[in-house]
Amino acid sequence: MLSGEHIVQREVDSSIILFDAIAVVLWLCALYINKQWKAMMFCGIGFVVYYIVDAIIWMAIMKVRVIESSMNPYLLEIWLQLGPGVIHPSFFCLMLEGTFGPQRKETRRELWIILFIGVQFVPAFLQASIKFHNTIRVCRFMSSQRWLFLLVAVLGYLYLEINHVSGTNMLKIFMYCVMVEGFFELSLLFSGIREATLQTIFIDSILEFNVGAGVIVAIWRALYSKKERTLMDFGPEGFKQKEEKDPSV
């Protein structure tokens, strides 16, 4: 077990693997039924990135991720990254769609927010009621990553600043990132999975998903055609103006 000042730890019954898998399937079905193809692409991208960072970099190389269970840790990493890797980036994509996208008026953000809260909280509470009697304990030593989180997040928002995204729109992007991680952290806290201080929850909610904000915005825009990008609403001085001056962008 790791020791140190900043340790984030959770303990769950193995039944949560089943409930998380069901939640992910329902989420994917909702994306498919509503023809949210770009969000579905982010499901695959997010899962691969999350697994590489958590299983390979943190657990195998840096040794700051520890999993205690009778099950194979790399197989457990598939479960561990399934919900966050698949659901979180695609939900953020939907929030971008509903705020800045060419079809923003047709994107029902309220529906996706309600569904997102459901797939975060329901599995967390069900695992406490329906048990398979096999405990999984996961912990991560945080002090080394938080500085890296902050640096990458700042670089991401500098990218948005360089592209003249307005302060108001950057605030919207920031709040969507806090929403993604915040609901996840609260689901762990209220279900009793993670015993964390309010300081830890506050810092994680602000930092963790904001790390990828600039990158996700860039990838999301790149999935659209040049003509569609001119219909996006990043404010009068945002990406839109840059493309009007230079059609090759």
VENLIN-V890070 format. One record per backbone hydrogen bond with DSSP energy under -0.5 kcal/mol. CO is the residue of the C=O (numbers start at 1). NH is the residue of the N-H. E is the energy in kcal/mol with one decimal. If there is no record, write none. Layout:
<<CO:NH:E> <CO:NH:E>>
This chain:
<<5:7:-0.7> <6:142:-3.2> <6:143:-0.6> <7:9:-0.5> <8:140:-2.4> <10:138:-2.8> <12:136:-3.1> <13:16:-2.0> <14:17:-1.5> <14:18:-0.5> <15:18:-0.6> <15:19:-1.7> <16:20:-3.0> <17:21:-1.9> <18:22:-2.2> <19:23:-2.2> <20:24:-2.3> <21:25:-2.3> <22:26:-2.5> <23:27:-2.3> <24:28:-2.7> <25:29:-2.4> <26:30:-2.2> <27:31:-2.1> <28:32:-2.5> <29:33:-2.9> <30:34:-1.8> <31:36:-2.8> <32:35:-1.4> <35:37:-1.5> <36:40:-1.8> <37:41:-1.8> <38:42:-1.6> <39:43:-1.1> <40:44:-1.2> <41:45:-2.2> <42:46:-2.9> <43:47:-2.0> <44:48:-1.9> <45:49:-2.3> <46:50:-2.8> <47:51:-2.4> <48:52:-2.3> <49:53:-2.4> <50:54:-2.8> <51:55:-2.1> <51:56:-1.2> <52:56:-0.6> <52:57:-2.4> <53:58:-2.7> <54:59:-1.7> <55:60:-1.3> <56:61:-1.6> <57:62:-3.4> <58:64:-2.3> <58:65:-1.1> <64:141:-2.1> <66:139:-2.5> <67:69:-0.6> <68:137:-2.2> <72:76:-2.2> <73:77:-1.6> <74:78:-0.8> <75:78:-0.6> <75:79:-1.2> <76:80:-2.9> <77:81:-2.2> <78:82:-0.7> <79:82:-0.9> <79:83:-0.8> <81:85:-2.1> <82:86:-1.9> <83:87:-2.6> <83:88:-0.9> <84:88:-0.6> <84:89:-0.7> <86:90:-0.8> <87:91:-2.5> <88:92:-2.2> <89:93:-2.2> <90:94:-1.9> <91:95:-2.0> <92:96:-2.1> <93:97:-2.6> <94:98:-2.5> <95:99:-0.8> <96:99:-0.6> <96:100:-3.1> <96:101:-1.3> <97:101:-0.6> <100:233:-1.7> <101:104:-1.6> <103:106:-1.4> <103:107:-0.8> <104:107:-0.6> <106:108:-0.6> <107:109:-1.5> <108:112:-1.6> <109:113:-2.4> <110:114:-2.2> <111:115:-2.3> <112:116:-2.5> <113:117:-2.4> <114:118:-2.0> <115:119:-2.4> <116:120:-1.0> <117:121:-2.5> <118:122:-2.3> <120:124:-0.6> <121:125:-2.0> <122:126:-2.5> <123:127:-1.9> <125:128:-0.6> <125:129:-0.7> <126:129:-1.1> <126:130:-2.8> <129:131:-0.6> <134:14:-2.0> <136:12:-2.5> <137:68:-3.3> <138:10:-3.0> <139:66:-2.6> <140:8:-2.6> <140:142:-0.6> <142:145:-0.8> <142:146:-1.9> <143:147:-0.6> <144:148:-0.7> <145:149:-3.3> <146:150:-2.4> <147:151:-2.1> <148:152:-2.5> <149:153:-2.5> <150:154:-2.3> <151:155:-2.1> <152:156:-2.1> <153:157:-2.1> <154:158:-2.0> <155:159:-1.8> <156:160:-1.5> <157:161:-2.2> <158:162:-2.9> <159:163:-1.4> <160:165:-2.4> <161:164:-2.0> <166:170:-2.5> <167:171:-2.0> <168:172:-1.7> <169:173:-2.3> <170:174:-2.6> <171:175:-2.6> <172:176:-2.1> <173:177:-1.9> <174:178:-2.2> <175:179:-2.3> <176:180:-2.2> <177:181:-2.1> <178:182:-2.9> <179:183:-2.2> <180:184:-1.2> <181:185:-2.7> <182:186:-2.5> <183:187:-2.0> <184:188:-1.7> <185:189:-2.1> <186:190:-3.0> <187:191:-1.3> <188:193:-1.2> <188:194:-1.9> <189:192:-1.1> <193:11:-2.1> <194:196:-0.9> <197:201:-2.2> <198:202:-2.6> <199:203:-2.7> <200:204:-2.8> <201:205:-2.4> <202:206:-1.8> <203:207:-2.8> <204:208:-1.8> <207:211:-1.1> <209:212:-1.3> <210:213:-1.1> <212:216:-2.8> <213:217:-2.3> <214:218:-2.1> <215:219:-2.6> <216:220:-2.9> <217:221:-2.3> <218:222:-1.9> <219:223:-1.0> <220:223:-0.7> <221:224:-1.8> <225:229:-2.2> <226:230:-1.1> <227:230:-0.5> <228:231:-1.5> <229:232:-1.2> <232:234:-0.7> <234:166:-1.1> <235:238:-1.4> <238:241:-0.7> <238:242:-1.3> <239:243:-2.1> <240:244:-1.8> <241:245:-1.9> <242:246:-2.0> <246:249:-2.3>>
